[in-house]
Amino acid sequence: MLEKFRKKIDAIDRKIIFLLEERIKISINIGKFKKQNSLSIRDVNREKEIFSQITRKTSLDPNFIKQFYNLIFRFSRKIQK
């Protein structure tokens, strides 16, 4: 039984990584667009909007969501520079 659960977790982890890779590719393109159009890398309003949307759609702890997305946002800003 434990092995069955672990296989499910492994499959979910592969999906998470695939989706993060897709997000990073898009973020790189956004960074290029921002540079070409002299836009700021950080958009605090967009970050707040994402937090708000995600926390409304999940039962996960909002603090966990905030920490998780802050990590993603920091990495996105880093690769957009």
N, CA, C and O atoms as a Maestro MAE file, in Angstrom:
{
 s_m_m2io_version
 :::
 2.0.0
}

f_m_ct {
 s_m_title
 :::
 protein
 m_atom[324] {
  # First column is atom index #
  i_m_mmod_type
  r_m_x_coord
  r_m_y_coord
  r_m_z_coord
  i_m_residue_number
  s_m_chain_name
  s_m_pdb_residue_name
  s_m_pdb_atom_name
  i_m_atomic_number
  :::
  1 25 0.823 -1.198 0.000 1 A "MET " " N  " 7
  2 3 0.000 0.000 0.000 1 A "MET " " CA " 6
  3 2 0.866 1.261 0.000 1 A "MET " " C  " 6
  4 15 0.603 2.199 -0.753 1 A "MET " " O  " 8
  5 25 1.896 1.282 0.844 2 A "LEU " " N  " 7
  6 3 2.776 2.444 0.913 2 A "LEU " " CA " 6
  7 2 3.439 2.699 -0.437 2 A "LEU " " C  " 6
  8 15 3.558 3.844 -0.871 2 A "LEU " " O  " 8
  9 25 3.866 1.628 -1.096 3 A "GLU " " N  " 7
  10 3 4.521 1.761 -2.399 3 A "GLU " " CA " 6
  11 2 3.570 2.376 -3.431 3 A "GLU " " C  " 6
  12 15 3.994 3.165 -4.276 3 A "GLU " " O  " 8
  13 25 2.308 2.019 -3.362 4 A "LYS " " N  " 7
  14 3 1.299 2.575 -4.275 4 A "LYS " " CA " 6
  15 2 1.173 4.086 -4.061 4 A "LYS " " C  " 6
  16 15 1.122 4.851 -5.024 4 A "LYS " " O  " 8
  17 25 1.122 4.505 -2.806 5 A "PHE " " N  " 7
  18 3 1.056 5.937 -2.497 5 A "PHE " " CA " 6
  19 2 2.299 6.660 -3.005 5 A "PHE " " C  " 6
  20 15 2.211 7.752 -3.567 5 A "PHE " " O  " 8
  21 25 3.454 6.036 -2.800 6 A "ARG " " N  " 7
  22 3 4.709 6.663 -3.225 6 A "ARG " " CA " 6
  23 2 4.774 6.814 -4.742 6 A "ARG " " C  " 6
  24 15 5.287 7.814 -5.244 6 A "ARG " " O  " 8
  25 25 4.263 5.840 -5.463 7 A "LYS " " N  " 7
  26 3 4.237 5.935 -6.930 7 A "LYS " " CA " 6
  27 2 3.343 7.093 -7.371 7 A "LYS " " C  " 6
  28 15 3.663 7.803 -8.324 7 A "LYS " " O  " 8
  29 25 2.233 7.275 -6.680 8 A "LYS " " N  " 7
  30 3 1.348 8.402 -6.994 8 A "LYS " " CA " 6
  31 2 2.051 9.732 -6.719 8 A "LYS " " C  " 6
  32 15 1.967 10.664 -7.519 8 A "LYS " " O  " 8
  33 25 2.742 9.809 -5.585 9 A "ILE " " N  " 7
  34 3 3.504 11.019 -5.245 9 A "ILE " " CA " 6
  35 2 4.570 11.284 -6.303 9 A "ILE " " C  " 6
  36 15 4.753 12.422 -6.734 9 A "ILE " " O  " 8
  37 25 5.276 10.226 -6.721 10 A "ASP " " N  " 7
  38 3 6.312 10.376 -7.751 10 A "ASP " " CA " 6
  39 2 5.722 10.929 -9.049 10 A "ASP " " C  " 6
  40 15 6.319 11.799 -9.683 10 A "ASP " " O  " 8
  41 25 4.562 10.429 -9.440 11 A "ALA " " N  " 7
  42 3 3.908 10.907 -10.662 11 A "ALA " " CA " 6
  43 2 3.512 12.372 -10.525 11 A "ALA " " C  " 6
  44 15 3.680 13.155 -11.460 11 A "ALA " " O  " 8
  45 25 2.995 12.737 -9.376 12 A "ILE " " N  " 7
  46 3 2.624 14.136 -9.128 12 A "ILE " " CA " 6
  47 2 3.858 15.020 -9.156 12 A "ILE " " C  " 6
  48 15 3.828 16.107 -9.732 12 A "ILE " " O  " 8
  49 25 4.948 14.564 -8.539 13 A "ASP " " N  " 7
  50 3 6.193 15.342 -8.539 13 A "ASP " " CA " 6
  51 2 6.694 15.589 -9.960 13 A "ASP " " C  " 6
  52 15 7.159 16.685 -10.271 13 A "ASP " " O  " 8
  53 25 6.600 14.575 -10.826 14 A "ARG " " N  " 7
  54 3 7.016 14.767 -12.228 14 A "ARG " " CA " 6
  55 2 6.161 15.837 -12.905 14 A "ARG " " C  " 6
  56 15 6.673 16.654 -13.671 14 A "ARG " " O  " 8
  57 25 4.873 15.830 -12.625 15 A "LYS " " N  " 7
  58 3 3.978 16.839 -13.204 15 A "LYS " " CA " 6
  59 2 4.322 18.231 -12.685 15 A "LYS " " C  " 6
  60 15 4.341 19.196 -13.451 15 A "LYS " " O  " 8
  61 25 4.590 18.335 -11.395 16 A "ILE " " N  " 7
  62 3 4.947 19.629 -10.799 16 A "ILE " " CA " 6
  63 2 6.199 20.179 -11.465 16 A "ILE " " C  " 6
  64 15 6.239 21.353 -11.832 16 A "ILE " " O  " 8
  65 25 7.222 19.343 -11.625 17 A "ILE " " N  " 7
  66 3 8.473 19.792 -12.239 17 A "ILE " " CA " 6
  67 2 8.243 20.203 -13.687 17 A "ILE " " C  " 6
  68 15 8.773 21.221 -14.132 17 A "ILE " " O  " 8
  69 25 7.463 19.429 -14.424 18 A "PHE " " N  " 7
  70 3 7.151 19.782 -15.812 18 A "PHE " " CA " 6
  71 2 6.476 21.149 -15.879 18 A "PHE " " C  " 6
  72 15 6.832 21.983 -16.712 18 A "PHE " " O  " 8
  73 25 5.510 21.372 -15.008 19 A "LEU " " N  " 7
  74 3 4.790 22.648 -15.002 19 A "LEU " " CA " 6
  75 2 5.696 23.799 -14.580 19 A "LEU " " C  " 6
  76 15 5.582 24.899 -15.120 19 A "LEU " " O  " 8
  77 25 6.593 23.566 -13.628 20 A "LEU " " N  " 7
  78 3 7.549 24.606 -13.238 20 A "LEU " " CA " 6
  79 2 8.479 24.947 -14.397 20 A "LEU " " C  " 6
  80 15 8.796 26.116 -14.621 20 A "LEU " " O  " 8
  81 25 8.915 23.927 -15.134 21 A "GLU " " N  " 7
  82 3 9.752 24.180 -16.307 21 A "GLU " " CA " 6
  83 2 9.006 25.033 -17.329 21 A "GLU " " C  " 6
  84 15 9.576 25.963 -17.899 21 A "GLU " " O  " 8
  85 25 7.745 24.721 -17.559 22 A "GLU " " N  " 7
  86 3 6.929 25.509 -18.486 22 A "GLU " " CA " 6
  87 2 6.792 26.946 -18.000 22 A "GLU " " C  " 6
  88 15 6.895 27.889 -18.785 22 A "GLU " " O  " 8
  89 25 6.561 27.105 -16.711 23 A "ARG " " N  " 7
  90 3 6.422 28.445 -16.131 23 A "ARG " " CA " 6
  91 2 7.709 29.238 -16.301 23 A "ARG " " C  " 6
  92 15 7.671 30.427 -16.618 23 A "ARG " " O  " 8
  93 25 8.843 28.590 -16.093 24 A "ILE " " N  " 7
  94 3 10.135 29.263 -16.226 24 A "ILE " " CA " 6
  95 2 10.366 29.701 -17.666 24 A "ILE " " C  " 6
  96 15 10.849 30.808 -17.904 24 A "ILE " " O  " 8
  97 25 10.029 28.848 -18.630 25 A "LYS " " N  " 7
  98 3 10.176 29.219 -20.047 25 A "LYS " " CA " 6
  99 2 9.353 30.467 -20.363 25 A "LYS " " C  " 6
  100 15 9.828 31.382 -21.036 25 A "LYS " " O  " 8
  101 25 8.140 30.492 -19.880 26 A "ILE " " N  " 7
  102 3 7.273 31.654 -20.108 26 A "ILE " " CA " 6
  103 2 7.840 32.876 -19.403 26 A "ILE " " C  " 6
  104 15 7.817 33.978 -19.953 26 A "ILE " " O  " 8
  105 25 8.341 32.691 -18.205 27 A "SER " " N  " 7
  106 3 8.919 33.794 -17.440 27 A "SER " " CA " 6
  107 2 10.122 34.394 -18.162 27 A "SER " " C  " 6
  108 15 10.313 35.610 -18.147 27 A "SER " " O  " 8
  109 25 10.929 33.551 -18.788 28 A "ILE " " N  " 7
  110 3 12.065 34.049 -19.573 28 A "ILE " " CA " 6
  111 2 11.566 34.936 -20.707 28 A "ILE " " C  " 6
  112 15 12.125 36.004 -20.953 28 A "ILE " " O  " 8
  113 25 10.517 34.497 -21.398 29 A "ASN " " N  " 7
  114 3 9.945 35.303 -22.483 29 A "ASN " " CA " 6
  115 2 9.360 36.612 -21.966 29 A "ASN " " C  " 6
  116 15 9.470 37.650 -22.619 29 A "ASN " " O  " 8
  117 25 8.745 36.558 -20.807 30 A "ILE " " N  " 7
  118 3 8.219 37.781 -20.193 30 A "ILE " " CA " 6
  119 2 9.365 38.736 -19.890 30 A "ILE " " C  " 6
  120 15 9.250 39.940 -20.118 30 A "ILE " " O  " 8
  121 25 10.473 38.200 -19.376 31 A "GLY " " N  " 7
  122 3 11.644 39.028 -19.093 31 A "GLY " " CA " 6
  123 2 12.164 39.716 -20.342 31 A "GLY " " C  " 6
  124 15 12.515 40.895 -20.302 31 A "GLY " " O  " 8
  125 25 12.218 38.988 -21.456 32 A "LYS " " N  " 7
  126 3 12.658 39.577 -22.727 32 A "LYS " " CA " 6
  127 2 11.720 40.702 -23.146 32 A "LYS " " C  " 6
  128 15 12.162 41.770 -23.570 32 A "LYS " " O  " 8
  129 25 10.422 40.451 -23.023 33 A "PHE " " N  " 7
  130 3 9.434 41.470 -23.378 33 A "PHE " " CA " 6
  131 2 9.600 42.714 -22.512 33 A "PHE " " C  " 6
  132 15 9.563 43.839 -23.011 33 A "PHE " " O  " 8
  133 25 9.782 42.501 -21.213 34 A "LYS " " N  " 7
  134 3 9.938 43.630 -20.293 34 A "LYS " " CA " 6
  135 2 11.178 44.446 -20.641 34 A "LYS " " C  " 6
  136 15 11.139 45.676 -20.607 34 A "LYS " " O  " 8
  137 25 12.280 43.771 -20.975 35 A "LYS " " N  " 7
  138 3 13.502 44.489 -21.354 35 A "LYS " " CA " 6
  139 2 13.285 45.292 -22.628 35 A "LYS " " C  " 6
  140 15 13.681 46.456 -22.704 35 A "LYS " " O  " 8
  141 25 12.662 44.682 -23.624 36 A "GLN " " N  " 7
  142 3 12.421 45.352 -24.899 36 A "GLN " " CA " 6
  143 2 11.512 46.566 -24.745 36 A "GLN " " C  " 6
  144 15 11.596 47.519 -25.520 36 A "GLN " " O  " 8
  145 25 10.657 46.522 -23.753 37 A "ASN " " N  " 7
  146 3 9.684 47.595 -23.552 37 A "ASN " " CA " 6
  147 2 9.986 48.447 -22.326 37 A "ASN " " C  " 6
  148 15 9.135 49.206 -21.864 37 A "ASN " " O  " 8
  149 25 11.189 48.318 -21.808 38 A "SER " " N  " 7
  150 3 11.655 49.104 -20.657 38 A "SER " " CA " 6
  151 2 10.693 49.036 -19.473 38 A "SER " " C  " 6
  152 15 10.399 50.050 -18.840 38 A "SER " " O  " 8
  153 25 10.214 47.838 -19.188 39 A "LEU " " N  " 7
  154 3 9.308 47.638 -18.057 39 A "LEU " " CA " 6
  155 2 10.082 47.095 -16.865 39 A "LEU " " C  " 6
  156 15 11.108 46.433 -17.019 39 A "LEU " " O  " 8
  157 25 9.578 47.385 -15.688 40 A "SER " " N  " 7
  158 3 10.190 46.895 -14.456 40 A "SER " " CA " 6
  159 2 10.062 45.373 -14.381 40 A "SER " " C  " 6
  160 15 9.043 44.805 -14.773 40 A "SER " " O  " 8
  161 25 11.103 44.728 -13.875 41 A "ILE " " N  " 7
  162 3 11.071 43.274 -13.713 41 A "ILE " " CA " 6
  163 2 10.010 42.873 -12.689 41 A "ILE " " C  " 6
  164 15 9.273 41.910 -12.901 41 A "ILE " " O  " 8
  165 25 9.934 43.598 -11.598 42 A "ARG " " N  " 7
  166 3 8.984 43.242 -10.540 42 A "ARG " " CA " 6
  167 2 7.677 44.000 -10.719 42 A "ARG " " C  " 6
  168 15 7.658 45.209 -10.949 42 A "ARG " " O  " 8
  169 25 6.584 43.249 -10.605 43 A "ASP " " N  " 7
  170 3 5.247 43.821 -10.661 43 A "ASP " " CA " 6
  171 2 4.512 43.374 -9.392 43 A "ASP " " C  " 6
  172 15 3.894 42.310 -9.355 43 A "ASP " " O  " 8
  173 25 4.596 44.200 -8.373 44 A "VAL " " N  " 7
  174 3 4.021 43.858 -7.068 44 A "VAL " " CA " 6
  175 2 2.518 43.626 -7.179 44 A "VAL " " C  " 6
  176 15 1.985 42.722 -6.536 44 A "VAL " " O  " 8
  177 25 1.836 44.422 -7.978 45 A "ASN " " N  " 7
  178 3 0.388 44.239 -8.132 45 A "ASN " " CA " 6
  179 2 0.059 42.875 -8.726 45 A "ASN " " C  " 6
  180 15 -0.897 42.223 -8.306 45 A "ASN " " O  " 8
  181 25 0.856 42.443 -9.708 46 A "ARG " " N  " 7
  182 3 0.642 41.125 -10.314 46 A "ARG " " CA " 6
  183 2 0.879 40.019 -9.285 46 A "ARG " " C  " 6
  184 15 0.134 39.041 -9.237 46 A "ARG " " O  " 8
  185 25 1.907 40.174 -8.471 47 A "GLU " " N  " 7
  186 3 2.184 39.177 -7.433 47 A "GLU " " CA " 6
  187 2 1.016 39.088 -6.453 47 A "GLU " " C  " 6
  188 15 0.594 37.992 -6.084 47 A "GLU " " O  " 8
  189 25 0.502 40.229 -6.038 48 A "LYS " " N  " 7
  190 3 -0.645 40.242 -5.120 48 A "LYS " " CA " 6
  191 2 -1.863 39.594 -5.761 48 A "LYS " " C  " 6
  192 15 -2.601 38.855 -5.109 48 A "LYS " " O  " 8
  193 25 -2.066 39.876 -7.047 49 A "GLU " " N  " 7
  194 3 -3.192 39.302 -7.783 49 A "GLU " " CA " 6
  195 2 -3.088 37.771 -7.820 49 A "GLU " " C  " 6
  196 15 -4.081 37.070 -7.622 49 A "GLU " " O  " 8
  197 25 -1.897 37.269 -8.072 50 A "ILE " " N  " 7
  198 3 -1.694 35.816 -8.105 50 A "ILE " " CA " 6
  199 2 -1.963 35.208 -6.733 50 A "ILE " " C  " 6
  200 15 -2.661 34.199 -6.632 50 A "ILE " " O  " 8
  201 25 -1.415 35.810 -5.672 51 A "PHE " " N  " 7
  202 3 -1.674 35.320 -4.311 51 A "PHE " " CA " 6
  203 2 -3.174 35.258 -4.044 51 A "PHE " " C  " 6
  204 15 -3.689 34.261 -3.539 51 A "PHE " " O  " 8
  205 25 -3.849 36.321 -4.385 52 A "SER " " N  " 7
  206 3 -5.280 36.406 -4.129 52 A "SER " " CA " 6
  207 2 -6.041 35.313 -4.884 52 A "SER " " C  " 6
  208 15 -6.888 34.629 -4.310 52 A "SER " " O  " 8
  209 25 -5.734 35.158 -6.162 53 A "GLN " " N  " 7
  210 3 -6.415 34.139 -6.975 53 A "GLN " " CA " 6
  211 2 -6.171 32.736 -6.439 53 A "GLN " " C  " 6
  212 15 -7.101 31.943 -6.294 53 A "GLN " " O  " 8
  213 25 -4.912 32.441 -6.149 54 A "ILE " " N  " 7
  214 3 -4.558 31.090 -5.712 54 A "ILE " " CA " 6
  215 2 -5.155 30.776 -4.344 54 A "ILE " " C  " 6
  216 15 -5.700 29.690 -4.143 54 A "ILE " " O  " 8
  217 25 -5.059 31.703 -3.412 55 A "THR " " N  " 7
  218 3 -5.565 31.416 -2.065 55 A "THR " " CA " 6
  219 2 -7.082 31.258 -2.050 55 A "THR " " C  " 6
  220 15 -7.621 30.548 -1.201 55 A "THR " " O  " 8
  221 25 -7.772 31.912 -2.979 56 A "ARG " " N  " 7
  222 3 -9.227 31.737 -3.073 56 A "ARG " " CA " 6
  223 2 -9.597 30.360 -3.618 56 A "ARG " " C  " 6
  224 15 -10.678 29.844 -3.334 56 A "ARG " " O  " 8
  225 25 -8.697 29.768 -4.399 57 A "LYS " " N  " 7
  226 3 -9.016 28.519 -5.088 57 A "LYS " " CA " 6
  227 2 -8.465 27.273 -4.399 57 A "LYS " " C  " 6
  228 15 -8.552 26.176 -4.952 57 A "LYS " " O  " 8
  229 25 -7.906 27.423 -3.216 58 A "THR " " N  " 7
  230 3 -7.317 26.266 -2.541 58 A "THR " " CA " 6
  231 2 -7.651 26.268 -1.057 58 A "THR " " C  " 6
  232 15 -7.957 27.301 -0.462 58 A "THR " " O  " 8
  233 25 -7.581 25.091 -0.492 59 A "SER " " N  " 7
  234 3 -7.771 24.979 0.960 59 A "SER " " CA " 6
  235 2 -6.425 24.922 1.678 59 A "SER " " C  " 6
  236 15 -6.376 24.775 2.900 59 A "SER " " O  " 8
  237 25 -5.329 25.040 0.917 60 A "LEU " " N  " 7
  238 3 -4.001 25.028 1.537 60 A "LEU " " CA " 6
  239 2 -3.790 26.275 2.381 60 A "LEU " " C  " 6
  240 15 -4.404 27.315 2.145 60 A "LEU " " O  " 8
  241 25 -2.928 26.155 3.350 61 A "ASP " " N  " 7
  242 3 -2.591 27.261 4.246 61 A "ASP " " CA " 6
  243 2 -2.072 28.452 3.431 61 A "ASP " " C  " 6
  244 15 -1.109 28.307 2.678 61 A "ASP " " O  " 8
  245 25 -2.693 29.616 3.570 62 A "PRO " " N  " 7
  246 3 -2.254 30.801 2.820 62 A "PRO " " CA " 6
  247 2 -0.785 31.158 3.051 62 A "PRO " " C  " 6
  248 15 -0.120 31.657 2.144 62 A "PRO " " O  " 8
  249 25 -0.278 30.907 4.257 63 A "ASN " " N  " 7
  250 3 1.139 31.183 4.517 63 A "ASN " " CA " 6
  251 2 2.045 30.273 3.692 63 A "ASN " " C  " 6
  252 15 3.084 30.708 3.195 63 A "ASN " " O  " 8
  253 25 1.650 29.022 3.550 64 A "PHE " " N  " 7
  254 3 2.409 28.096 2.709 64 A "PHE " " CA " 6
  255 2 2.393 28.573 1.259 64 A "PHE " " C  " 6
  256 15 3.426 28.594 0.590 64 A "PHE " " O  " 8
  257 25 1.215 28.953 0.786 65 A "ILE " " N  " 7
  258 3 1.084 29.436 -0.597 65 A "ILE " " CA " 6
  259 2 1.963 30.659 -0.803 65 A "ILE " " C  " 6
  260 15 2.650 30.767 -1.818 65 A "ILE " " O  " 8
  261 25 1.946 31.576 0.148 66 A "LYS " " N  " 7
  262 3 2.751 32.793 0.026 66 A "LYS " " CA " 6
  263 2 4.242 32.461 -0.026 66 A "LYS " " C  " 6
  264 15 4.967 33.003 -0.860 66 A "LYS " " O  " 8
  265 25 4.700 31.582 0.852 67 A "GLN " " N  " 7
  266 3 6.114 31.188 0.849 67 A "GLN " " CA " 6
  267 2 6.485 30.499 -0.463 67 A "GLN " " C  " 6
  268 15 7.533 30.777 -1.046 67 A "GLN " " O  " 8
  269 25 5.627 29.613 -0.911 68 A "PHE " " N  " 7
  270 3 5.865 28.869 -2.147 68 A "PHE " " CA " 6
  271 2 5.970 29.826 -3.333 68 A "PHE " " C  " 6
  272 15 6.908 29.737 -4.126 68 A "PHE " " O  " 8
  273 25 5.020 30.727 -3.450 69 A "TYR " " N  " 7
  274 3 5.032 31.655 -4.584 69 A "TYR " " CA " 6
  275 2 6.113 32.718 -4.456 69 A "TYR " " C  " 6
  276 15 6.639 33.179 -5.469 69 A "TYR " " O  " 8
  277 25 6.452 33.112 -3.254 70 A "ASN " " N  " 7
  278 3 7.572 34.048 -3.101 70 A "ASN " " CA " 6
  279 2 8.856 33.436 -3.649 70 A "ASN " " C  " 6
  280 15 9.658 34.128 -4.277 70 A "ASN " " O  " 8
  281 25 9.051 32.154 -3.414 71 A "LEU " " N  " 7
  282 3 10.219 31.460 -3.955 71 A "LEU " " CA " 6
  283 2 10.175 31.452 -5.490 71 A "LEU " " C  " 6
  284 15 11.179 31.724 -6.147 71 A "LEU " " O  " 8
  285 25 9.024 31.146 -6.037 72 A "ILE " " N  " 7
  286 3 8.866 31.148 -7.497 72 A "ILE " " CA " 6
  287 2 9.084 32.553 -8.055 72 A "ILE " " C  " 6
  288 15 9.777 32.717 -9.059 72 A "ILE " " O  " 8
  289 25 8.500 33.565 -7.415 73 A "PHE " " N  " 7
  290 3 8.654 34.948 -7.891 73 A "PHE " " CA " 6
  291 2 10.114 35.385 -7.854 73 A "PHE " " C  " 6
  292 15 10.603 35.999 -8.802 73 A "PHE " " O  " 8
  293 25 10.811 35.072 -6.764 74 A "ARG " " N  " 7
  294 3 12.231 35.452 -6.661 74 A "ARG " " CA " 6
  295 2 13.040 34.816 -7.784 74 A "ARG " " C  " 6
  296 15 13.867 35.479 -8.412 74 A "ARG " " O  " 8
  297 25 12.804 33.541 -8.034 75 A "PHE " " N  " 7
  298 3 13.535 32.865 -9.102 75 A "PHE " " CA " 6
  299 2 13.171 33.462 -10.460 75 A "PHE " " C  " 6
  300 15 14.041 33.650 -11.310 75 A "PHE " " O  " 8
  301 25 11.901 33.758 -10.664 76 A "SER " " N  " 7
  302 3 11.466 34.361 -11.931 76 A "SER " " CA " 6
  303 2 12.141 35.706 -12.160 76 A "SER " " C  " 6
  304 15 12.600 35.996 -13.264 76 A "SER " " O  " 8
  305 25 12.200 36.519 -11.122 77 A "ARG " " N  " 7
  306 3 12.867 37.825 -11.261 77 A "ARG " " CA " 6
  307 2 14.350 37.645 -11.567 77 A "ARG " " C  " 6
  308 15 14.927 38.394 -12.354 77 A "ARG " " O  " 8
  309 25 14.953 36.652 -10.941 78 A "LYS " " N  " 7
  310 3 16.381 36.390 -11.161 78 A "LYS " " CA " 6
  311 2 16.649 36.036 -12.622 78 A "LYS " " C  " 6
  312 15 17.600 36.546 -13.215 78 A "LYS " " O  " 8
  313 25 15.830 35.175 -13.202 79 A "ILE " " N  " 7
  314 3 16.071 34.766 -14.586 79 A "ILE " " CA " 6
  315 2 15.629 35.817 -15.590 79 A "ILE " " C  " 6
  316 15 16.036 35.768 -16.751 79 A "ILE " " O  " 8
  317 25 14.803 36.766 -15.165 80 A "GLN " " N  " 7
  318 3 14.365 37.826 -16.071 80 A "GLN " " CA " 6
  319 2 15.373 38.960 -16.175 80 A "GLN " " C  " 6
  320 15 15.278 39.782 -17.086 80 A "GLN " " O  " 8
  321 25 16.341 39.023 -15.257 81 A "LYS " " N  " 7
  322 3 17.327 40.112 -15.272 81 A "LYS " " CA " 6
  323 2 18.323 39.950 -16.392 81 A "LYS " " C  " 6
  324 15 19.220 40.780 -16.545 81 A "LYS " " O  " 8
  :::
 }
 m_bond[323] {
  # First column is bond index #
  i_m_from
  i_m_to
  i_m_order
  :::
  1 1 2 1
  2 2 3 1
  3 3 4 2
  4 3 5 1
  5 5 6 1
  6 6 7 1
  7 7 8 2
  8 7 9 1
  9 9 10 1
  10 10 11 1
  11 11 12 2
  12 11 13 1
  13 13 14 1
  14 14 15 1
  15 15 16 2
  16 15 17 1
  17 17 18 1
  18 18 19 1
  19 19 20 2
  20 19 21 1
  21 21 22 1
  22 22 23 1
  23 23 24 2
  24 23 25 1
  25 25 26 1
  26 26 27 1
  27 27 28 2
  28 27 29 1
  29 29 30 1
  30 30 31 1
  31 31 32 2
  32 31 33 1
  33 33 34 1
  34 34 35 1
  35 35 36 2
  36 35 37 1
  37 37 38 1
  38 38 39 1
  39 39 40 2
  40 39 41 1
  41 41 42 1
  42 42 43 1
  43 43 44 2
  44 43 45 1
  45 45 46 1
  46 46 47 1
  47 47 48 2
  48 47 49 1
  49 49 50 1
  50 50 51 1
  51 51 52 2
  52 51 53 1
  53 53 54 1
  54 54 55 1
  55 55 56 2
  56 55 57 1
  57 57 58 1
  58 58 59 1
  59 59 60 2
  60 59 61 1
  61 61 62 1
  62 62 63 1
  63 63 64 2
  64 63 65 1
  65 65 66 1
  66 66 67 1
  67 67 68 2
  68 67 69 1
  69 69 70 1
  70 70 71 1
  71 71 72 2
  72 71 73 1
  73 73 74 1
  74 74 75 1
  75 75 76 2
  76 75 77 1
  77 77 78 1
  78 78 79 1
  79 79 80 2
  80 79 81 1
  81 81 82 1
  82 82 83 1
  83 83 84 2
  84 83 85 1
  85 85 86 1
  86 86 87 1
  87 87 88 2
  88 87 89 1
  89 89 90 1
  90 90 91 1
  91 91 92 2
  92 91 93 1
  93 93 94 1
  94 94 95 1
  95 95 96 2
  96 95 97 1
  97 97 98 1
  98 98 99 1
  99 99 100 2
  100 99 101 1
  101 101 102 1
  102 102 103 1
  103 103 104 2
  104 103 105 1
  105 105 106 1
  106 106 107 1
  107 107 108 2
  108 107 109 1
  109 109 110 1
  110 110 111 1
  111 111 112 2
  112 111 113 1
  113 113 114 1
  114 114 115 1
  115 115 116 2
  116 115 117 1
  117 117 118 1
  118 118 119 1
  119 119 120 2
  120 119 121 1
  121 121 122 1
  122 122 123 1
  123 123 124 2
  124 123 125 1
  125 125 126 1
  126 126 127 1
  127 127 128 2
  128 127 129 1
  129 129 130 1
  130 130 131 1
  131 131 132 2
  132 131 133 1
  133 133 134 1
  134 134 135 1
  135 135 136 2
  136 135 137 1
  137 137 138 1
  138 138 139 1
  139 139 140 2
  140 139 141 1
  141 141 142 1
  142 142 143 1
  143 143 144 2
  144 143 145 1
  145 145 146 1
  146 146 147 1
  147 147 148 2
  148 147 149 1
  149 149 150 1
  150 150 151 1
  151 151 152 2
  152 151 153 1
  153 153 154 1
  154 154 155 1
  155 155 156 2
  156 155 157 1
  157 157 158 1
  158 158 159 1
  159 159 160 2
  160 159 161 1
  161 161 162 1
  162 162 163 1
  163 163 164 2
  164 163 165 1
  165 165 166 1
  166 166 167 1
  167 167 168 2
  168 167 169 1
  169 169 170 1
  170 170 171 1
  171 171 172 2
  172 171 173 1
  173 173 174 1
  174 174 175 1
  175 175 176 2
  176 175 177 1
  177 177 178 1
  178 178 179 1
  179 179 180 2
  180 179 181 1
  181 181 182 1
  182 182 183 1
  183 183 184 2
  184 183 185 1
  185 185 186 1
  186 186 187 1
  187 187 188 2
  188 187 189 1
  189 189 190 1
  190 190 191 1
  191 191 192 2
  192 191 193 1
  193 193 194 1
  194 194 195 1
  195 195 196 2
  196 195 197 1
  197 197 198 1
  198 198 199 1
  199 199 200 2
  200 199 201 1
  201 201 202 1
  202 202 203 1
  203 203 204 2
  204 203 205 1
  205 205 206 1
  206 206 207 1
  207 207 208 2
  208 207 209 1
  209 209 210 1
  210 210 211 1
  211 211 212 2
  212 211 213 1
  213 213 214 1
  214 214 215 1
  215 215 216 2
  216 215 217 1
  217 217 218 1
  218 218 219 1
  219 219 220 2
  220 219 221 1
  221 221 222 1
  222 222 223 1
  223 223 224 2
  224 223 225 1
  225 225 226 1
  226 226 227 1
  227 227 228 2
  228 227 229 1
  229 229 230 1
  230 230 231 1
  231 231 232 2
  232 231 233 1
  233 233 234 1
  234 234 235 1
  235 235 236 2
  236 235 237 1
  237 237 238 1
  238 238 239 1
  239 239 240 2
  240 239 241 1
  241 241 242 1
  242 242 243 1
  243 243 244 2
  244 243 245 1
  245 245 246 1
  246 246 247 1
  247 247 248 2
  248 247 249 1
  249 249 250 1
  250 250 251 1
  251 251 252 2
  252 251 253 1
  253 253 254 1
  254 254 255 1
  255 255 256 2
  256 255 257 1
  257 257 258 1
  258 258 259 1
  259 259 260 2
  260 259 261 1
  261 261 262 1
  262 262 263 1
  263 263 264 2
  264 263 265 1
  265 265 266 1
  266 266 267 1
  267 267 268 2
  268 267 269 1
  269 269 270 1
  270 270 271 1
  271 271 272 2
  272 271 273 1
  273 273 274 1
  274 274 275 1
  275 275 276 2
  276 275 277 1
  277 277 278 1
  278 278 279 1
  279 279 280 2
  280 279 281 1
  281 281 282 1
  282 282 283 1
  283 283 284 2
  284 283 285 1
  285 285 286 1
  286 286 287 1
  287 287 288 2
  288 287 289 1
  289 289 290 1
  290 290 291 1
  291 291 292 2
  292 291 293 1
  293 293 294 1
  294 294 295 1
  295 295 296 2
  296 295 297 1
  297 297 298 1
  298 298 299 1
  299 299 300 2
  300 299 301 1
  301 301 302 1
  302 302 303 1
  303 303 304 2
  304 303 305 1
  305 305 306 1
  306 306 307 1
  307 307 308 2
  308 307 309 1
  309 309 310 1
  310 310 311 1
  311 311 312 2
  312 311 313 1
  313 313 314 1
  314 314 315 1
  315 315 316 2
  316 315 317 1
  317 317 318 1
  318 318 319 1
  319 319 320 2
  320 319 321 1
  321 321 322 1
  322 322 323 1
  323 323 324 2
  :::
 }
}
